[in-house]
Amino acid sequence: MEKVVKNIFNAFGFEIYRKGKIRRTLAEVLAHFSRLGFKPQTVIDVGVATGTFELYRAFPNSRHLLIEPLKEFRPFLEKIVRQFNADYVIAAASDRPGNIVINVHTDLLGSSILKEVEGSHVDGAERFVAAVTVDDLCSKKSLRGPYLIKVDV
């Protein structure tokens, strides 16, 4: 019976969830935001790595700003820019502009400004990278709100 009711509602563009159902994936959360009418002018992806395609696909009409400190991910950033209304910056997001040390791990994804142990890799190799503030980038690029900011750092 539950399946029949769900199918009927789906036919009219509605979804039914049990009360208190937790949206567990990023795509589910973003679809929920969209259904609620949230339409960001600017989507900011901090810590892009290979990309957050659920984010770009959920808001294809938004302007996307990609902030990634590791130059090794540039090919992924360039692919995203070709597919979406996006721009990228190779820099670390910080509370002040300048330079910052990042500990680059061999798997890249575990890189961090923090001192840490990841498997057999202790701290990673130190590298200086540019540091920028999100506010400064939004101002320089004339990006408008409302904003959606995804931070994966």
DSSP file (Angstrom, degrees, kcal/mol; ACC not computed):
  #  RESIDUE AA STRUCTURE BP1 BP2  ACC     N-H-->O    O-->H-N    N-H-->O    O-->H-N    TCO  KAPPA ALPHA  PHI   PSI    X-CA   Y-CA   Z-CA
    1    1 A M     >        0   0    0      0, 0.0     4,-2.3     0, 0.0     5,-0.2   0.000 360.0 360.0 360.0 -41.0    0.0    0.0    0.0
    2    2 A E  H  >  +     0   0    0      1,-0.2     4,-2.5     2,-0.2     5,-0.2   0.909 360.0  50.3 -58.9 -43.0    2.8    2.4    0.9
    3    3 A K  H  > S+     0   0    0      2,-0.2     4,-2.5     1,-0.2    -1,-0.2   0.890 109.0  51.6 -63.5 -40.6    4.4    1.9   -2.6
    4    4 A V  H  > S+     0   0    0      2,-0.2     4,-2.2     1,-0.2    -1,-0.2   0.932 111.2  47.2 -62.0 -46.7    1.1    2.7   -4.3
    5    5 A V  H  X S+     0   0    0     -4,-2.3     4,-2.4     1,-0.2     5,-0.2   0.925 112.2  49.8 -62.5 -45.2    0.6    5.9   -2.3
    6    6 A K  H  X S+     0   0    0     -4,-2.5     4,-2.8     1,-0.2    -1,-0.2   0.910 110.1  51.0 -60.5 -42.4    4.2    7.0   -3.0
    7    7 A N  H  X S+     0   0    0     -4,-2.5     4,-1.9     2,-0.2    -1,-0.2   0.894 109.1  50.8 -63.1 -39.9    3.7    6.3   -6.8
    8    8 A I  H  X S+     0   0    0     -4,-2.2     4,-0.7     2,-0.2    -2,-0.2   0.943 113.9  43.9 -62.6 -47.4    0.5    8.4   -6.9
    9    9 A F  H ><>S+     0   0    0     -4,-2.4     5,-2.5     1,-0.2     3,-1.0   0.896 110.4  55.5 -65.4 -39.4    2.2   11.3   -5.2
   10   10 A N  H ><5S+     0   0    0     -4,-2.8     3,-1.8     1,-0.3    -1,-0.2   0.864  99.2  61.5 -60.3 -36.2    5.3   11.0   -7.4
   11   11 A A  H 3<5S+     0   0    0     -4,-1.9    -1,-0.3     1,-0.3    -2,-0.2   0.782 107.0  45.9 -60.7 -27.0    3.1   11.2  -10.4
   12   12 A F  T <<5S-     0   0    0     -3,-1.0    -1,-0.3    -4,-0.7    -2,-0.2   0.261 126.8 -99.3 -99.8  10.6    2.1   14.7   -9.2
   13   13 A G  T < 5S+     0   0    0     -3,-1.8     2,-0.3     1,-0.3    -3,-0.2   0.664  83.8 122.6  84.7  16.9    5.7   15.7   -8.4
   14   14 A F      < -     0   0    0     -5,-2.5     2,-0.4    -6,-0.1    -1,-0.3  -0.823  45.3-154.1-111.7 151.9    5.6   15.1   -4.7
   15   15 A E        -     0   0    0     -2,-0.3     2,-0.5    -3,-0.1    -8,-0.0  -0.961   6.8-151.1-121.1 143.5    7.7   12.9   -2.5
   16   16 A I        +     0   0    0     -2,-0.4     2,-0.3   -10,-0.1    -6,-0.0  -0.954  16.4 177.4-115.9 131.3    6.6   11.3    0.8
   17   17 A Y        -     0   0    0     -2,-0.5     3,-0.1     4,-0.0     2,-0.1  -0.928  38.0 -97.4-125.7 153.2    9.1   10.5    3.5
   18   18 A R    >   -     0   0    0     -2,-0.3     3,-2.1     1,-0.1     0, 0.0  -0.418  58.9 -85.7 -62.9 145.2    8.6    9.1    7.0
   19   19 A K  T 3  S+     0   0    0      1,-0.3    -1,-0.1    -2,-0.1     0, 0.0  -0.282 116.9  16.8 -54.1 131.9    8.5   11.9    9.6
   20   20 A G  T 3  S+     0   0    0      1,-0.2    -1,-0.3    -3,-0.1     2,-0.1   0.569  84.3 165.1  81.1   8.8   12.0   12.7   10.7
   21   21 A K    <   -     0   0    0     -3,-2.1     2,-0.5     1,-0.1    -1,-0.2  -0.373  32.5-134.0 -61.9 133.1   13.7   11.0    7.7
   22   22 A I        -     0   0    0     -2,-0.1     2,-0.7     2,-0.0    -1,-0.1  -0.767   6.4-133.3 -92.1 129.4   17.2   12.0    7.5
   23   23 A R        -     0   0    0     -2,-0.5     6,-0.0     1,-0.2    -1,-0.0  -0.742  27.5-176.6 -80.1 117.7   18.6   13.0    4.1
   24   24 A R        +     0   0    0     -2,-0.7     2,-0.3     4,-0.0    -1,-0.2   0.689  52.0  60.8 -98.1 -20.2   21.8   11.2    4.0
   25   25 A T  S  > S-     0   0    0      1,-0.1     4,-2.1     0, 0.0     5,-0.2  -0.742  79.0-122.1-109.6 158.6   23.5   12.2    0.7
   26   26 A L  H  > S+     0   0    0     -2,-0.3     4,-2.7     1,-0.2     5,-0.2   0.905 114.8  55.1 -60.7 -41.3   24.6   15.5   -0.5
   27   27 A A  H  > S+     0   0    0      1,-0.2     4,-2.3     2,-0.2    -1,-0.2   0.894 107.7  49.3 -60.2 -40.2   22.4   15.1   -3.5
   28   28 A E  H  > S+     0   0    0      2,-0.2     4,-2.0     1,-0.2    -1,-0.2   0.911 112.1  47.7 -65.2 -42.6   19.3   14.5   -1.3
   29   29 A V  H  X S+     0   0    0     -4,-2.1     4,-2.3     2,-0.2    -2,-0.2   0.926 113.5  47.1 -64.6 -44.9   20.1   17.6    0.8
   30   30 A L  H  X S+     0   0    0     -4,-2.7     4,-2.4     1,-0.2    -2,-0.2   0.887 110.4  52.0 -66.8 -38.5   20.6   19.8   -2.2
   31   31 A A  H  X S+     0   0    0     -4,-2.3     4,-2.4    -5,-0.2    -1,-0.2   0.892 109.2  51.8 -63.0 -38.5   17.4   18.6   -3.8
   32   32 A H  H  X S+     0   0    0     -4,-2.0     4,-1.8     2,-0.2    -2,-0.2   0.931 108.6  50.0 -62.7 -46.7   15.6   19.4   -0.6
   33   33 A F  H  <>S+     0   0    0     -4,-2.3     5,-2.2     1,-0.2     4,-0.3   0.925 111.4  49.5 -55.9 -45.7   17.0   22.9   -0.6
   34   34 A S  H ><5S+     0   0    0     -4,-2.4     3,-1.6     1,-0.2    -1,-0.2   0.907 108.3  52.0 -62.4 -43.2   15.9   23.4   -4.2
   35   35 A R  H 3<5S+     0   0    0     -4,-2.4    -1,-0.2     1,-0.3    -2,-0.2   0.822 104.7  57.6 -63.2 -30.3   12.4   22.1   -3.4
   36   36 A L  T 3<5S-     0   0    0     -4,-1.8    -1,-0.3    -5,-0.2    -2,-0.2   0.548 124.4-106.2 -76.9  -6.1   12.2   24.7   -0.6
   37   37 A G  T < 5 +     0   0    0     -3,-1.6     2,-0.5    -4,-0.3    -3,-0.2   0.529  65.9 152.9  95.7   7.0   12.9   27.4   -3.2
   38   38 A F      < +     0   0    0     -5,-2.2    -1,-0.3    -6,-0.2    -2,-0.1  -0.598  13.5 173.4 -74.1 121.4   16.5   28.2   -2.3
   39   39 A K        -     0   0    0     -2,-0.5     2,-0.1    22,-0.0    -1,-0.1  -0.816  16.6-155.5-131.0  90.5   18.2   29.5   -5.4
   40   40 A P        -     0   0    0      0, 0.0   107,-0.2     0, 0.0     3,-0.1  -0.402  12.6-153.5 -68.8 140.3   21.7   30.7   -4.7
   41   41 A Q  S    S+     0   0    0    105,-1.8    22,-2.8     1,-0.2     2,-0.4   0.845  87.6  30.3 -73.5 -35.5   23.2   33.3   -7.0
   42   42 A T  E     -ab  63 147A   0    104,-1.8   106,-2.0    20,-0.2     2,-0.5  -0.989  65.1-164.4-131.5 131.5   26.7   32.0   -6.1
   43   43 A V  E     -ab  64 148A   0     20,-3.2    22,-2.8    -2,-0.4     2,-0.5  -0.971  12.1-161.5-112.8 124.8   27.8   28.6   -5.1
   44   44 A I  E     -ab  65 149A   0    104,-3.3   106,-3.1    -2,-0.5     2,-0.7  -0.934   4.0-165.5-113.1 123.0   31.3   28.4   -3.5
   45   45 A D  E     -ab  66 150A   0     20,-3.0    22,-2.9    -2,-0.5     2,-0.6  -0.908   6.0-169.9-110.0 105.1   33.1   25.1   -3.3
   46   46 A V  E    S+ab  67 151A   0    104,-3.3   106,-2.7    -2,-0.7    22,-0.2  -0.863  74.7  20.9 -99.5 119.8   36.0   25.3   -0.9
   47   47 A G  S    S+     0   0    0     20,-3.2    -1,-0.2    -2,-0.6    21,-0.2   0.918  74.7 171.8  86.4  63.3   38.3   22.2   -1.1
   48   48 A V    >   +     0   0    0     19,-0.7     3,-2.6    -3,-0.3     2,-0.3   0.903   6.1 161.2 -75.4 -45.4   37.3   21.1   -4.6
   49   49 A A  T 3  S-     0   0    0      1,-0.3    -1,-0.2    21,-0.1     3,-0.1  -0.414  83.0  -9.5  53.8-116.9   39.8   18.3   -5.3
   50   50 A T  T 3  S-     0   0    0      1,-0.3    -1,-0.3    -2,-0.3     2,-0.1   0.483 120.6 -88.2 -90.0  -2.2   38.2   16.3   -8.1
   51   51 A G    <   -     0   0    0     -3,-2.6     2,-0.3    -4,-0.1    -1,-0.3  -0.253  16.0-114.2 118.2 158.1   34.9   18.1   -7.9
   52   52 A T    >>  +     0   0    0      1,-0.1     4,-1.4    -3,-0.1     3,-1.2  -0.689  37.1 172.4-124.9  73.5   31.5   18.1   -6.1
   53   53 A F  H 3> S+     0   0    0     -2,-0.3     4,-2.7     1,-0.3     5,-0.3   0.754  72.1  64.0 -64.6 -27.3   29.3   17.4   -9.1
   54   54 A E  H 3> S+     0   0    0      1,-0.2     4,-1.8     2,-0.2    -1,-0.3   0.900 105.6  48.3 -58.8 -38.5   26.1   17.0   -7.0
   55   55 A L  H <> S+     0   0    0     -3,-1.2     4,-1.2     2,-0.2    -2,-0.2   0.922 113.1  44.7 -67.5 -46.9   26.6   20.7   -6.0
   56   56 A Y  H  < S+     0   0    0     -4,-1.4     6,-0.2     1,-0.2    -2,-0.2   0.885 115.6  47.6 -68.0 -38.7   27.1   22.0   -9.6
   57   57 A R  H  < S+     0   0    0     -4,-2.7    -1,-0.2     1,-0.2    -2,-0.2   0.833 106.7  57.2 -72.3 -32.0   24.2   19.9  -11.0
   58   58 A A  H  < S+     0   0    0     -4,-1.8    -1,-0.2     1,-0.3    -2,-0.2   0.820 121.5  26.9 -68.0 -29.8   21.8   20.9   -8.3
   59   59 A F    ><  +     0   0    0     -4,-1.2     3,-1.4    -3,-0.1    -1,-0.3  -0.521  69.4 156.8-132.1  65.4   22.3   24.6   -9.1
   60   60 A P  T 3  S+     0   0    0      0, 0.0    25,-0.4     0, 0.0    -1,-0.1   0.714  75.1  54.6 -67.3 -20.3   23.3   24.8  -12.8
   61   61 A N  T 3  S+     0   0    0     -3,-0.1     2,-0.1     2,-0.1    -5,-0.0   0.489  92.0  92.6 -91.8  -3.2   22.1   28.4  -13.2
   62   62 A S  S <  S-     0   0    0     -3,-1.4     2,-0.4    -6,-0.2    23,-0.3  -0.451  83.8-110.0 -83.8 160.8   24.3   29.7  -10.3
   63   63 A R  E     -a   42   0A   0    -22,-2.8   -20,-3.2    81,-0.2     2,-0.5  -0.789  35.8-148.0 -86.0 135.0   27.7   31.1  -10.6
   64   64 A H  E     -ac  43  86A   0     21,-2.8    23,-2.0    -2,-0.4     2,-0.5  -0.917  12.6-166.7-113.3 129.5   30.3   28.7   -9.1
   65   65 A L  E     -ac  44  87A   0    -22,-2.8   -20,-3.0    -2,-0.5     2,-0.5  -0.969   9.5-161.0-113.3 122.5   33.5   29.7   -7.5
   66   66 A L  E     -ac  45  88A   0     21,-2.7    23,-2.3    -2,-0.5     2,-0.5  -0.901   5.9-171.6-108.0 126.3   36.0   26.8   -6.9
   67   67 A I  E     +ac  46  89A   0    -22,-2.9   -20,-3.2    -2,-0.5   -19,-0.7  -0.966  16.2 158.4-121.9 116.1   38.7   27.3   -4.3
   68   68 A E  E     - c   0  90A   0     21,-2.3    23,-0.9    -2,-0.5    24,-0.1  -0.989  29.3-158.2-141.8 125.5   41.4   24.6   -4.2
   69   69 A P  S    S+     0   0    0      0, 0.0     2,-0.6     0, 0.0    23,-0.2   0.703  71.2  81.7 -79.6 -18.2   44.9   24.9   -2.8
   70   70 A L    >   -     0   0    0     21,-0.2     3,-1.8     1,-0.1     4,-0.1  -0.779  61.0-157.7 -99.1 119.3   46.6   22.0   -4.7
   71   71 A K  G >  S+     0   0    0     -2,-0.6     3,-1.9     1,-0.3    -1,-0.1   0.719  87.4  76.8 -63.2 -20.4   47.7   22.7   -8.2
   72   72 A E  G 3  S+     0   0    0      1,-0.3    -1,-0.3     2,-0.1     4,-0.2   0.740  90.3  56.2 -62.1 -21.5   47.6   18.9   -8.9
   73   73 A F  G X> S+     0   0    0     -3,-1.8     4,-2.0     1,-0.2     3,-0.7   0.386  74.4 105.5 -91.2   3.7   43.8   19.2   -9.1
   74   74 A R  H <> S+     0   0    0     -3,-1.9     4,-2.8     1,-0.2     5,-0.2   0.870  74.1  56.8 -53.7 -43.3   43.9   21.9  -11.9
   75   75 A P  H 3> S+     0   0    0      0, 0.0     4,-1.6     0, 0.0    -1,-0.2   0.882 109.2  47.0 -58.2 -36.2   42.8   19.5  -14.7
   76   76 A F  H <> S+     0   0    0     -3,-0.7     4,-2.1     2,-0.2    -2,-0.2   0.900 111.7  50.6 -69.0 -41.3   39.7   18.7  -12.7
   77   77 A L  H  X S+     0   0    0     -4,-2.0     4,-2.4     1,-0.2    -1,-0.2   0.914 109.3  50.8 -62.7 -43.2   39.0   22.4  -12.1
   78   78 A E  H  X S+     0   0    0     -4,-2.8     4,-1.7     1,-0.2    -1,-0.2   0.863 108.7  52.0 -64.5 -35.7   39.4   23.1  -15.8
   79   79 A K  H  X S+     0   0    0     -4,-1.6     4,-1.4    -5,-0.2    -1,-0.2   0.913 109.7  49.1 -65.5 -42.4   36.9   20.4  -16.7
   80   80 A I  H  X S+     0   0    0     -4,-2.1     4,-2.3     1,-0.2     3,-0.3   0.912 108.6  53.5 -62.7 -42.7   34.4   21.8  -14.2
   81   81 A V  H  <>S+     0   0    0     -4,-2.4     5,-0.5     1,-0.2    -1,-0.2   0.869 108.1  50.9 -61.3 -37.0   34.8   25.3  -15.7
   82   82 A R  H  <5S+     0   0    0     -4,-1.7    -1,-0.2     1,-0.2    -2,-0.2   0.818 116.8  40.0 -69.1 -30.4   34.1   23.9  -19.2
   83   83 A Q  H  <5S+     0   0    0     -4,-1.4     2,-0.3    -3,-0.3    -2,-0.2   0.743 120.9  29.9 -91.4 -25.6   30.9   22.2  -18.0
   84   84 A F  T  <5S-     0   0    0     -4,-2.3     2,-2.1    -5,-0.1   -23,-0.1  -0.816  92.1 -90.3-133.2 167.0   29.5   24.8  -15.7
   85   85 A N  T   5S+     0   0    0    -25,-0.4   -21,-2.8   -23,-0.3     2,-0.3  -0.565  81.2 137.6 -76.8  80.3   29.3   28.5  -15.1
   86   86 A A  E   < -c   64   0A   0     -2,-2.1     2,-0.3    -5,-0.5   -21,-0.2  -0.881  41.6-169.5-135.1 157.8   32.4   28.4  -12.9
   87   87 A D  E     -c   65   0A   0    -23,-2.0   -21,-2.7    -2,-0.3     2,-0.3  -0.964  18.1-152.3-139.2 151.5   35.7   30.0  -12.2
   88   88 A Y  E     -c   66   0A   0     -2,-0.3     2,-0.4   -23,-0.2   -21,-0.2  -0.918  10.2-160.2-132.0 159.4   38.5   28.7  -10.0
   89   89 A V  E     -c   67   0A   0    -23,-2.3   -21,-2.3    -2,-0.3     2,-1.2  -0.999  18.6-139.5-134.1 130.2   41.4   29.9   -7.8
   90   90 A I  E     +c   68   0A   0     -2,-0.4     2,-0.3   -23,-0.2    40,-0.3  -0.782  67.2  96.3 -88.3  98.4   44.4   27.8   -6.8
   91   91 A A  S    S-     0   0    0     -2,-1.2     2,-0.4   -23,-0.9    40,-0.2  -0.965  74.7-100.7-171.0 164.0   44.7   29.0   -3.2
   92   92 A A  E     -d  131   0B   0     38,-3.0    40,-2.7    -2,-0.3     2,-0.3  -0.840  36.4-121.6 -96.5 136.6   43.7   28.0    0.4
   93   93 A A  E     +d  132   0B   0     -2,-0.4     2,-0.3    38,-0.2    40,-0.2  -0.630  47.5 158.9 -75.4 134.3   40.7   29.7    1.9
   94   94 A S        -     0   0    0     38,-2.9    40,-0.4    -2,-0.3     4,-0.0  -0.862  56.4-103.3-146.7 176.5   41.8   31.4    5.1
   95   95 A D  S    S+     0   0    0     -2,-0.3    38,-0.1     1,-0.2    -2,-0.0   0.531 107.4  26.0 -85.5  -5.5   40.8   34.2    7.5
   96   96 A R  S    S-     0   0    0     36,-0.2    -1,-0.2     0, 0.0     2,-0.0  -0.984  85.8-108.8-154.0 146.1   43.4   36.5    6.0
   97   97 A P  S    S+     0   0    0      0, 0.0     2,-0.4     0, 0.0    35,-0.2  -0.322  72.5  72.2 -71.6 157.7   45.2   36.8    2.6
   98   98 A G  E    S-E  131   0B   0     33,-2.1    33,-2.9     2,-0.0     2,-0.3  -0.992  86.3 -39.4 145.9-133.4   48.8   35.9    2.3
   99   99 A N  E     -E  130   0B   0     -2,-0.4     2,-0.3    31,-0.3    31,-0.2  -0.940  46.5-172.2-131.0 154.8   50.6   32.5    2.2
  100  100 A I  E     -E  129   0B   0     29,-2.5    29,-2.7    -2,-0.3     2,-0.5  -0.982  25.1-117.1-144.9 152.3   50.0   29.4    4.3
  101  101 A V  E     -E  128   0B   0     -2,-0.3     2,-0.4    27,-0.2    27,-0.2  -0.810  28.7-171.0 -93.2 129.0   51.8   26.1    4.7
  102  102 A I  E     -E  127   0B   0     25,-2.9    25,-1.8    -2,-0.5     2,-0.9  -0.957  22.0-132.8-117.6 140.2   49.9   23.0    3.7
  103  103 A N  E     -EF 126 112B   0      9,-3.6     9,-1.8    -2,-0.4     2,-0.6  -0.827  25.0-151.7 -94.1 107.7   51.1   19.4    4.4
  104  104 A V  E     -E  125   0B   0     21,-3.1    21,-2.7    -2,-0.9     2,-0.2  -0.706   7.4-156.8 -90.0 118.6   50.7   17.6    1.1
  105  105 A H    >   -     0   0    0     -2,-0.6     3,-1.8     3,-0.3     6,-0.2  -0.544  28.6-112.8 -89.6 158.2   50.1   13.9    1.4
  106  106 A T  T 3  S+     0   0    0      1,-0.3    -1,-0.1    -2,-0.2     3,-0.1   0.817 120.4  51.1 -62.1 -30.2   50.9   11.4   -1.3
  107  107 A D  T 3  S-     0   0    0      1,-0.1     2,-3.1     0, 0.0    -1,-0.3   0.484  96.2-149.5 -84.0  -0.8   47.2   10.6   -1.8
  108  108 A L  S X  S+     0   0    0     -3,-1.8     3,-1.9     1,-0.2    -3,-0.3  -0.174  82.9  78.7  64.5 -46.7   46.6   14.4   -2.0
  109  109 A L  T 3  S+     0   0    0     -2,-3.1    -1,-0.2     1,-0.3    -3,-0.1   0.758  89.7  54.6 -64.8 -23.9   43.1   14.1   -0.6
  110  110 A G  T 3  S+     0   0    0      8,-0.1    -1,-0.3     2,-0.0    -4,-0.1   0.375  80.3 127.0 -89.0   4.9   44.5   13.9    3.0
  111  111 A S    <   +     0   0    0     -3,-1.9     2,-0.3    -6,-0.2    -7,-0.2  -0.293  33.2 163.1 -64.8 147.6   46.5   17.1    2.6
  112  112 A S  B     -F  103   0B   0     -9,-1.8    -9,-3.6    11,-0.3     4,-0.1  -0.993  53.5-124.4-160.6 157.1   45.9   19.6    5.4
  113  113 A I  S    S+     0   0    0     -2,-0.3     2,-0.2   -11,-0.3   -12,-0.1   0.564  92.6  88.7 -80.5  -8.4   47.3   22.7    7.1
  114  114 A L  S    S-     0   0    0    -11,-0.1     2,-0.6     1,-0.0   -11,-0.2  -0.566  87.2-116.0 -87.6 152.0   47.1   20.6   10.3
  115  115 A K        +     0   0    0     -2,-0.2     2,-0.3     7,-0.0    -2,-0.1  -0.786  58.4 143.9 -82.2 122.7   49.9   18.4   11.5
  116  116 A E        -     0   0    0     -2,-0.6     7,-3.2    -4,-0.1     2,-0.5  -0.975  50.0-117.0-156.5 165.6   48.5   14.9   11.4
  117  117 A V  E     -G  122   0C   0     -2,-0.3     2,-0.5     5,-0.2     5,-0.2  -0.948  24.2-177.8-110.9 129.2   49.2   11.3   10.8
  118  118 A E  E >   -G  121   0C   0      3,-3.0     3,-2.5    -2,-0.5     2,-0.2  -0.926  62.5 -57.1-127.7 105.5   47.4    9.6    8.0
  119  119 A G  T 3  S-     0   0    0     -2,-0.5    -1,-0.0     1,-0.3     0, 0.0  -0.430 120.0 -19.7  60.8-127.6   48.3    5.9    7.7
  120  120 A S  T 3  S+     0   0    0     -2,-0.2     2,-0.7    -3,-0.1    -1,-0.3   0.456 119.2  98.1 -89.8  -0.8   52.0    5.6    7.3
  121  121 A H  E <   -G  118   0C   0     -3,-2.5    -3,-3.0     2,-0.1     2,-0.7  -0.790  59.9-159.3 -93.3 116.0   52.3    9.3    6.2
  122  122 A V  E     -G  117   0C   0     -2,-0.7     2,-1.6    -5,-0.2    -5,-0.2  -0.858  68.0 -36.5 -98.1 116.5   53.3   11.6    8.9
  123  123 A D  S    S-     0   0    0     -7,-3.2   -11,-0.3    -2,-0.7    -1,-0.1  -0.003  87.8-123.9  67.2 -31.2   52.4   15.2    8.2
  124  124 A G        -     0   0    0     -2,-1.6     2,-0.4   -21,-0.1   -19,-0.2  -0.262  47.5 -44.0  81.8-178.8   53.1   15.1    4.5
  125  125 A A  E     - E   0 104B   0    -21,-2.7   -21,-3.1    -2,-0.1     2,-0.1  -0.752  62.6-119.0 -90.7 130.8   55.5   17.4    2.6
  126  126 A E  E     + E   0 103B   0     -2,-0.4     2,-0.3   -23,-0.2   -23,-0.2  -0.445  37.1 174.0 -70.9 138.6   55.3   21.1    3.5
  127  127 A R  E     - E   0 102B   0    -25,-1.8   -25,-2.9    -2,-0.1     2,-0.4  -0.988  28.1-130.9-145.2 134.6   54.3   23.4    0.7
  128  128 A F  E     + E   0 101B   0     -2,-0.3     2,-0.3   -27,-0.2   -27,-0.2  -0.724  32.8 175.5 -82.8 132.5   53.6   27.2    0.7
  129  129 A V  E     - E   0 100B   0    -29,-2.7   -29,-2.5    -2,-0.4   -38,-0.1  -0.937  36.6 -92.5-132.4 158.0   50.4   28.1   -1.1
  130  130 A A  E     - E   0  99B   0     -2,-0.3   -38,-3.0   -40,-0.3     2,-0.4  -0.392  37.0-149.0 -65.0 145.6   48.5   31.4   -1.6
  131  131 A A  E     +dE  92  98B   0    -33,-2.9   -33,-2.1   -40,-0.2     2,-0.3  -0.967  18.8 176.3-119.0 137.3   45.8   32.1    1.0
  132  132 A V  E     -d   93   0B   0    -40,-2.7   -38,-2.9    -2,-0.4     2,-0.4  -0.913  26.6-122.7-133.6 159.2   42.7   34.1    0.2
  133  133 A T     >  -     0   0    0     -2,-0.3     4,-2.1   -40,-0.2     5,-0.2  -0.836  16.8-133.8-101.3 146.8   39.5   35.1    2.0
  134  134 A V  H  > S+     0   0    0    -40,-0.4     4,-2.7    -2,-0.4     5,-0.2   0.898 107.9  55.6 -62.2 -40.7   36.1   34.1    0.6
  135  135 A D  H  > S+     0   0    0      1,-0.2     4,-2.2     2,-0.2    -1,-0.2   0.924 107.3  48.5 -58.8 -45.8   34.9   37.7    1.2
  136  136 A D  H  > S+     0   0    0      1,-0.2     4,-2.9     2,-0.2     5,-0.2   0.917 112.2  48.7 -62.2 -43.1   37.8   39.2   -0.9
  137  137 A L  H  X S+     0   0    0     -4,-2.1     4,-2.4     1,-0.2     6,-0.2   0.923 110.7  50.1 -63.4 -43.9   37.2   36.8   -3.8
  138  138 A C  H  <>S+     0   0    0     -4,-2.7     5,-2.6     1,-0.2     4,-0.3   0.897 114.3  45.7 -61.5 -39.8   33.4   37.5   -3.8
  139  139 A S  H ><5S+     0   0    0     -4,-2.2     3,-1.1    -5,-0.2    -2,-0.2   0.950 114.2  46.6 -67.6 -50.1   34.2   41.3   -3.8
  140  140 A K  H 3<5S+     0   0    0     -4,-2.9    -2,-0.2     1,-0.3    -1,-0.2   0.839 118.9  41.3 -62.5 -34.4   36.9   41.1   -6.5
  141  141 A K  T 3<5S-     0   0    0     -4,-2.4    -1,-0.3    -5,-0.2    -2,-0.2   0.356 107.7-124.1 -96.8   5.3   34.7   38.8   -8.8
  142  142 A S  T < 5 +     0   0    0     -3,-1.1     2,-0.3    -4,-0.3    -3,-0.2   0.888  46.3 173.9  52.9  44.5   31.5   40.8   -8.1
  143  143 A L      < -     0   0    0     -5,-2.6     2,-0.3    -6,-0.2    -1,-0.2  -0.659  15.7-149.5 -84.5 137.0   29.8   37.6   -6.9
  144  144 A R        -     0   0    0     -2,-0.3   -81,-0.2  -103,-0.1  -102,-0.1  -0.739  18.2 -85.9-111.1 154.6   26.3   38.2   -5.4
  145  145 A G  S    S+     0   0    0     -2,-0.3     2,-0.2  -104,-0.2  -102,-0.1  -0.422  82.4  84.3 -89.4 171.4   24.2   36.4   -2.8
  146  146 A P  S    S-     0   0    0      0, 0.0  -105,-1.8     0, 0.0  -104,-1.8   0.417  73.7-162.5 -70.4 152.1   22.5   34.5   -1.7
  147  147 A Y  E     -b   42   0A   0   -107,-0.2     2,-0.5  -106,-0.2  -104,-0.2  -0.785  21.0-159.6-108.5 148.2   25.5   32.2   -1.3
  148  148 A L  E     -b   43   0A   0   -106,-2.0  -104,-3.3    -2,-0.3     2,-0.5  -0.995  17.7-167.3-121.0 122.6   25.7   28.5   -0.8
  149  149 A I  E     -b   44   0A   0     -2,-0.5     2,-0.5  -106,-0.2  -104,-0.2  -0.948   9.0-169.6-118.1 121.0   29.1   27.6    0.6
  150  150 A K  E     -b   45   0A   0   -106,-3.1  -104,-3.3    -2,-0.5     2,-0.5  -0.936   9.5-167.8-105.2 125.7   30.4   24.0    0.7
  151  151 A V  E     +b   46   0A   0     -2,-0.5     2,-0.3  -106,-0.2  -104,-0.2  -0.965  17.5 166.8-119.9 121.5   33.5   23.6    2.8
  152  152 A D              0   0    0   -106,-2.7    -2,-0.0    -2,-0.5  -107,-0.0  -0.758 360.0 360.0-132.2  84.1   35.5   20.3    2.7
  153  153 A V              0   0    0     -2,-0.3   -40,-0.3   -41,-0.0    -1,-0.1   0.333 360.0 360.0-134.2 360.0   38.8   21.1    4.3
